[in-house]
Amino acid sequence: MSSILCFFILFGLSAAQLNMEMTKERIISSLGEKNVCGKQYFEDTIATVKMLDASSKFLLSGILDGNFFDLGYYDECLSIKNGDLDIYGKYCLAAIPISEIIPLIQKSYYSINSSQKLFEVLNEKPPMLKVVGTDPLEQGFHFGLCVPDKCSVEDLKGIYPILHFDEKYCHSKADENGMNVGAIISLVVVGIVILITILSTIYEIVIDYKEMEAKHEALIAFSMYSNGKKLIRSSKNQDQLLCLNGLKALSMGWVVLGHTYANIGTSAAADNLFAINDWMNDLKNMPIMSATLSVDTFFTIGGVLTMYTFMKTEYMGLEKSFKAVPLMYLHRYLRLTPALAILVLIYASGLLKYVSDGPRWPSIDDFLITVCSKYWWSSLLYTQNYANDENVCVLQSWYLSVDMQLFLLSPFILIPLKKWPKHVLGCMYGLIVLGIAIPFYIGYSNKLSGLGLSSMMQHSLNNITSKLMQDLAHMLLECLQVTSFII
């Protein structure tokens, strides 16, 4: 057994030595002998071998099934350190866009004939990529390279002219400067909330043990002890609609299942992307492909509970009922916003980027942190699905924006419903018919797929030239949930 292990170690070192000599020649010819990047490459042989070992070997397996990633070994690269020579490992994620791959394939008769499937896919974007709307730079081959931290992006472009580099996808331990001020403030706020929760819990446990009464309810408002009991309480009473519990559980499972499969194609480095196209067209997978509809059940539940709660109250007349509406709005806002505000703070301050690490982790800076630092206000005002629909702060909070807007409209239906039930019910039936007919017309006339509301919306807006029609189509598509809410 030991002899076999020694063989593989010697074989690996021999291959690394050969690779190192080839790399040395390429670096010297590209950067020259006096370049700092080139010098650091070969000052420490062990570090160089580790860098080559942690780097992609540019020999992808499963390309014809859609494997576009060879990420190398991220953690090994960042662990490289030689303090005496000031050498640190620097990981860079590079890419070759599809638009630049096609001409290379077209030059080779053998490639076209032996890799016809790959050529067809590269020449025409796969349906899966059309659905997720992936950025053009992401539609290509990706390679992880480990280099000395003194190497700049320009140096790397000189060594590997065919690859595309971006400074934000290069990371080294030597470049870490600790948390920024915003992240520290966010961490302090979160820490204070956690501390208050712990103190409130201890206080309630102590007074409960001593059989005393709390001096003020605010002192136990954050207690995990009492709030935890409320969360897991399963008592029944005649005012509950127990059938909604099953609907909630099934819908939550559907949402989780849909997001799990969605992340395979959009976030993870999947190695068989082309298989997704066939999988999407399989009838038995339609429940997963239609998982966006699961959200409509929550709008239906919201509408049911809003109606049920309102109808149990005593009718006070039109004038008094409408005077109570602002207070109802305030109660709703204060109930939802504190938890959302903490999450927005974590995103906007940049604290989120310190939560994890990895080759593609820097991309969150663009579509999560930068967006929140610019549009945090629209999230707290529940207007982001109109104010900045393509740059949503805290992606999952789009639901709260739509739900809040539907809640704001509900009094103008519910209050007249108590006074003129027959007439208002007729109007509600009309709204339901319009809510079905209008999206059907938009989808049919623009030949939209049914694979997700967001992709449908983006596709329709890209194909409607009139600015007025764009705004109208956007409004109609954002209000599709009205039908579920009214039902």
C-alpha positions in Angstrom: 0.0 0.0 0.0 2.8 2.4 0.9 4.6 1.7 -2.4 1.5 2.6 -4.3 1.1 5.8 -2.4 4.8 6.7 -3.0 4.3 6.0 -6.7 1.4 8.5 -7.0 3.3 11.1 -5.0 6.4 10.8 -7.2 4.2 10.8 -10.3 2.4 13.9 -9.2 5.6 15.7 -8.4 7.0 14.8 -11.8 3.9 16.0 -13.5 4.0 19.2 -11.4 7.7 19.7 -12.4 6.9 19.4 -16.1 3.9 21.7 -15.7 6.1 24.2 -13.8 8.7 24.3 -16.5 6.1 24.9 -19.2 4.4 27.6 -17.0 7.8 29.3 -16.4 8.5 29.6 -20.1 5.1 31.0 -20.8 5.4 33.6 -17.9 8.9 34.7 -18.9 7.9 35.1 -22.6 4.7 37.0 -21.6 5.9 39.3 -18.7 9.7 39.3 -18.9 12.2 38.1 -16.3 12.0 41.3 -14.1 8.2 41.3 -13.5 7.3 40.9 -9.8 4.5 38.4 -10.6 6.9 36.3 -12.7 9.6 36.3 -10.0 7.2 35.3 -7.2 6.0 32.3 -9.3 9.4 30.6 -8.9 10.9 31.9 -5.7 9.4 29.1 -3.6 9.2 25.7 -5.3 6.8 24.2 -2.7 4.4 27.2 -3.1 4.6 27.0 -6.9 3.7 23.3 -6.8 0.8 24.0 -4.5 -0.4 26.8 -6.8 -0.3 24.5 -9.8 -2.0 21.8 -7.8 -4.8 24.2 -6.8 -5.3 25.5 -10.3 -7.6 24.2 -13.0 -5.9 21.8 -15.5 -8.1 23.1 -18.4 -9.3 19.5 -19.1 -13.0 19.5 -18.4 -14.9 16.2 -18.3 -18.5 16.1 -19.4 -18.5 19.1 -21.7 -21.1 17.6 -24.0 -23.4 17.3 -21.0 -22.9 20.9 -20.0 -20.0 20.9 -17.5 -18.6 24.4 -17.9 -16.8 24.6 -14.6 -13.3 23.6 -13.4 -13.0 25.6 -10.2 -9.7 24.2 -9.0 -9.1 24.0 -5.2 -10.0 27.3 -3.6 -9.1 26.6 0.0 -5.7 25.1 -0.9 -4.8 28.2 -2.9 -5.7 30.6 -0.1 -3.7 28.6 2.5 -0.4 29.1 0.6 1.8 31.4 2.6 5.5 32.2 2.8 6.0 35.2 5.2 9.7 35.4 4.6 9.4 35.9 0.8 6.0 37.7 1.2 4.3 35.2 -1.1 0.6 34.5 -0.6 -1.8 32.4 -2.8 -4.3 34.3 -4.8 -7.3 32.6 -6.4 -8.8 34.0 -9.6 -11.9 32.7 -11.4 -11.4 33.2 -15.1 -13.9 32.6 -18.0 -14.0 32.1 -21.8 -17.4 33.5 -23.0 -19.4 31.3 -25.4 -19.3 34.1 -28.0 -15.5 33.6 -28.2 -15.6 29.8 -28.2 -17.8 29.4 -31.3 -15.1 30.8 -33.8 -12.5 28.5 -32.3 -14.8 25.4 -32.8 -15.7 26.5 -36.3 -12.0 26.5 -37.3 -11.7 22.7 -36.5 -13.5 20.3 -38.8 -12.9 17.5 -36.3 -14.4 19.5 -33.5 -17.6 20.3 -35.5 -18.1 16.7 -36.4 -17.2 15.0 -33.1 -18.9 17.7 -30.9 -21.9 18.6 -32.9 -24.1 18.7 -29.9 -21.8 21.2 -28.2 -21.5 23.3 -31.3 -25.3 23.5 -31.6 -25.8 24.4 -28.0 -23.1 27.1 -28.1 -24.5 28.5 -31.4 -28.0 28.8 -30.0 -28.5 29.5 -26.3 -30.2 26.5 -24.5 -33.8 26.9 -23.4 -32.6 26.6 -19.8 -30.4 29.6 -20.1 -33.2 31.5 -21.7 -35.3 30.9 -18.7 -32.8 31.8 -16.0 -31.6 34.8 -18.0 -27.9 34.1 -17.2 -25.4 36.9 -17.9 -23.4 36.5 -21.2 -20.1 36.2 -19.4 -21.5 33.4 -17.3 -22.4 31.4 -20.4 -19.0 29.9 -21.0 -16.2 27.8 -19.5 -14.8 28.8 -16.1 -11.4 28.0 -14.7 -10.0 28.6 -11.2 -6.3 29.7 -11.2 -4.0 30.0 -8.2 -1.3 32.6 -8.6 1.0 34.8 -6.4 -0.9 37.7 -4.8 1.5 40.2 -6.5 0.0 39.2 -9.9 -2.4 41.8 -11.2 -5.3 41.1 -13.6 -3.2 42.7 -16.4 -0.4 40.3 -15.6 -2.8 37.3 -15.9 -4.2 38.6 -19.1 -0.7 38.6 -20.5 -0.1 35.1 -19.4 -3.5 33.7 -20.4 -4.7 36.0 -23.3 -7.7 33.8 -24.1 -9.2 34.1 -20.6 -11.3 36.9 -19.2 -10.4 38.1 -15.7 -12.2 40.4 -13.3 -10.6 41.8 -10.2 -13.7 41.1 -8.0 -13.3 37.4 -8.7 -9.7 37.4 -7.4 -9.1 36.9 -3.7 -6.1 36.6 -1.4 -5.7 36.4 2.4 -3.2 39.2 2.1 -5.9 41.5 0.7 -8.3 41.0 3.6 -8.7 44.2 5.6 -11.4 43.2 8.0 -15.0 44.4 8.1 -16.1 47.8 6.8 -17.8 50.3 9.1 -21.3 49.5 7.8 -20.8 45.8 8.5 -19.6 46.5 12.0 -22.6 48.8 12.7 -24.9 46.1 11.4 -23.2 43.4 13.5 -23.5 45.7 16.6 -27.3 46.2 16.0 -27.8 42.4 15.5 -25.8 41.8 18.7 -27.9 44.3 20.7 -31.1 42.6 19.5 -29.7 39.1 20.5 -28.6 40.5 23.9 -32.0 42.0 24.6 -33.6 38.7 23.7 -31.3 36.8 26.1 -31.9 39.3 29.0 -35.7 39.2 28.4 -35.7 35.4 28.4 -33.7 35.3 31.6 -35.9 37.8 33.3 -39.1 35.9 32.4 -37.6 32.6 33.6 -36.6 34.2 36.9 -40.0 35.8 37.6 -41.8 32.6 36.5 -39.7 30.6 38.9 -40.4 33.0 41.7 -44.1 33.1 40.7 -44.0 36.9 40.3 -45.7 39.2 37.7 -43.7 41.2 35.2 -43.5 44.9 36.0 -44.2 45.7 32.4 -45.1 43.6 29.4 -42.3 45.2 27.4 -39.7 43.5 29.6 -40.8 40.1 28.3 -41.7 41.1 24.8 -38.4 39.6 23.4 -38.5 36.5 25.6 -37.8 33.3 23.7 -39.6 31.5 26.5 -43.1 32.9 26.0 -42.7 33.6 22.3 -41.4 30.0 21.7 -44.5 28.6 23.4 -46.7 30.7 21.2 -44.9 29.5 18.1 -45.3 25.8 18.9 -48.8 26.0 20.5 -51.3 23.8 18.7 -54.5 24.6 20.6 -57.8 24.6 18.7 -60.8 26.9 19.0 -63.9 27.5 17.0 -62.5 30.7 15.3 -59.6 28.9 13.6 -59.7 27.8 10.0 -57.8 24.5 10.4 -57.9 23.6 6.7 -55.5 26.4 6.0 -52.8 24.7 8.1 -52.5 21.9 5.6 -52.5 24.3 2.7 -49.7 26.3 4.3 -47.6 23.2 4.9 -48.0 21.8 1.4 -47.3 25.2 -0.2 -44.1 25.7 1.9 -42.9 22.3 0.8 -43.6 23.2 -2.8 -41.7 26.5 -2.5 -38.7 24.8 -1.0 -38.7 22.1 -3.7 -39.0 24.7 -6.5 -36.2 26.8 -5.1 -33.9 23.8 -4.6 -34.2 22.9 -8.3 -34.0 26.5 -9.5 -30.6 27.0 -7.6 -29.1 24.0 -9.5 -29.4 25.9 -12.8 -28.7 29.4 -11.6 -26.3 29.3 -8.6 -24.5 26.0 -8.3 -21.7 24.8 -10.6 -23.8 22.1 -12.2 -21.9 19.6 -14.4 -24.8 18.5 -16.6 -26.7 21.7 -17.5 -27.8 20.3 -20.9 -29.7 17.5 -19.2 -32.0 20.1 -17.7 -33.5 20.9 -21.1 -34.8 17.3 -21.5 -35.8 17.3 -17.8 -37.9 20.4 -18.3 -39.9 18.9 -21.1 -40.8 15.8 -19.1 -44.4 15.8 -18.0 -43.8 14.3 -14.6 -41.6 17.3 -13.7 -44.2 19.9 -14.3 -45.1 20.3 -10.6 -41.5 21.5 -10.0 -41.4 23.6 -13.2 -44.7 25.3 -12.1 -43.5 25.8 -8.5 -44.0 29.6 -8.9 -47.7 29.0 -8.6 -47.2 27.8 -5.0 -46.9 31.5 -4.0 -50.4 32.1 -5.2 -51.7 29.8 -2.5 -50.2 32.2 0.1 -52.0 35.2 -1.5 -55.2 33.1 -1.4 -54.7 32.4 2.3 -53.9 36.1 2.9 -57.1 37.1 1.2 -59.2 34.5 3.1 -57.8 35.6 6.5 -58.2 39.3 5.7 -61.8 38.7 4.7 -62.5 36.4 7.6 -61.1 38.8 10.2 -62.9 41.8 8.8 -66.3 40.1 8.6 -66.1 39.1 12.3 -65.9 42.8 13.3 -69.0 44.9 13.8 -70.0 47.2 11.0 -69.5 50.8 12.0 -70.8 52.6 8.9 -68.8 53.8 5.9 -67.4 56.9 7.5 -66.2 55.4 10.8 -64.9 52.3 8.9 -62.7 54.4 6.6 -61.5 56.5 9.4 -60.1 53.4 11.1 -58.2 52.4 7.9 -55.0 54.4 8.6 -54.6 52.8 12.0 -55.0 49.4 10.3 -52.3 50.2 7.8 -49.9 51.4 10.6 -50.5 48.2 12.6 -49.7 46.1 9.5 -46.5 48.1 8.7 -45.2 47.9 12.3 -45.9 44.2 12.4 -43.9 43.3 9.2 -41.2 46.0 9.0 -38.9 45.5 12.0 -37.8 41.9 10.9 -37.5 43.0 7.3 -35.4 46.1 8.3 -32.9 43.9 10.1 -32.5 41.8 7.0 -32.2 44.8 4.8 -29.5 46.2 7.1 -27.5 43.0 6.9 -27.6 43.1 3.1 -27.1 46.9 2.6 -24.2 47.2 5.1 -22.2 44.4 3.4 -22.3 42.1 6.4 -23.6 39.4 4.2 -20.4 39.0 2.3 -18.5 38.0 5.4 -20.9 35.1 6.1 -19.3 32.8 3.6 -16.6 32.5 1.0 -15.9 30.7 -2.3 -15.0 31.1 -6.0 -18.3 32.6 -7.0 -19.2 34.2 -3.7 -18.0 37.7 -4.8 -20.9 37.8 -7.3 -23.3 38.5 -4.4 -21.7 42.0 -4.2 -23.5 43.0 -7.4 -26.9 41.4 -7.2 -27.5 41.5 -3.4 -25.3 44.0 -1.5 -24.9 46.8 -4.1 -28.6 46.6 -5.0 -29.6 46.9 -1.3 -27.3 49.8 -0.6 -29.0 51.7 -3.4 -32.6 50.6 -3.1 -33.0 49.8 0.6 -35.7 52.5 0.9 -38.0 50.9 -1.7 -37.9 47.6 0.3 -39.0 49.3 3.5 -41.7 51.2 1.7 -42.9 48.0 -0.1 -42.7 49.6 -3.5 -39.7 47.8 -5.0 -41.8 45.7 -7.5 -42.6 49.0 -9.2 -39.7 51.4 -8.2 -36.9 49.0 -9.1 -38.4 45.7 -10.2 -35.1 44.5 -11.8 -33.0 45.3 -8.7 -34.9 43.9 -5.8 -33.3 44.3 -2.4 -33.6 41.0 -0.4 -35.0 39.0 -3.3 -37.6 37.0 -1.3 -39.1 40.2 0.0 -40.9 40.9 -3.3 -43.7 38.8 -1.8 -44.1 41.2 1.1 -44.3 44.2 -1.3 -47.1 42.6 -3.3 -48.9 41.4 -0.2 -48.7 44.8 1.4 -50.1 46.5 -1.7 -53.0 44.0 -1.8 -53.6 44.7 1.9 -53.7 48.4 1.2 -56.4 47.9 -1.5 -58.5 45.4 0.6 -60.5 48.0 2.7 -61.9 49.5 -0.5 -63.4 46.2 -1.2 -64.3 44.9 2.2 -66.0 48.0 3.7 -68.4 48.4 0.7 -68.9 44.6 0.8 -70.6 44.9 4.2 -73.0 47.6 3.0 -73.7 46.4 -0.6 -72.8 42.6 -0.6 -74.5 41.7 -3.9 -73.1 44.6 -5.9 -69.6 44.3 -4.6 -69.5 40.5 -5.1 -70.5 41.1 -8.7 -67.5 43.5 -9.1 -65.2 40.9 -7.4 -66.3 38.2 -9.9 -65.5 40.7 -12.7 -62.1 41.3 -11.3 -61.4 37.6 -11.2 -62.3 37.2 -14.8 -60.1 40.2 -15.8 -57.3 38.8 -13.7 -57.4 35.6 -15.7 -58.2 37.0 -19.2 -55.6 39.8 -19.2 -52.5 37.7 -18.4 -53.8 35.1 -20.8 -53.9 37.7 -23.6 -50.5 39.1 -22.7 -48.9 35.6 -22.7 -50.7 34.4 -25.9 -50.0 37.6 -27.9 -46.3 37.7 -26.9 -45.8 33.9 -27.2 -44.5 33.6 -23.6 -43.5 30.3 -22.0 -45.1 29.3 -18.8 -41.9 28.5 -17.0 -41.9 31.3 -14.4 -43.4 34.6 -13.8 -40.1 36.5 -13.7 -38.9 35.2 -17.0 -42.2 35.8 -18.6 -42.3 39.4 -17.4 -38.8 40.1 -18.6 -39.5 38.6 -22.0 -42.7 40.6 -22.5 -41.1 43.9 -21.5 -38.2 43.3 -24.0 -40.7 42.7 -26.8 -43.0 45.7 -26.2 -41.6 48.9 -27.7 -44.0 51.5 -26.5 -43.0 53.0 -23.1 -46.7 53.3 -22.2 -47.3 49.7 -23.1 -44.3 48.6 -21.1 -45.6 50.3 -18.0 -49.1 48.8 -18.5 -47.7 45.3 -19.1 -45.5 45.6 -16.1 -48.5 46.7 -13.9 -50.7 43.9 -15.2 -48.0 41.2 -14.7 -47.2 42.5 -11.2 -50.9 42.4 -10.3 -51.5 38.8 -11.4 -51.7 37.8 -7.7 -54.9 40.0 -7.3 -56.9 37.1 -8.7 -55.6 34.7 -6.0 -56.1 37.3 -3.3 -59.7 38.1 -4.3 -60.7 34.4 -4.6 
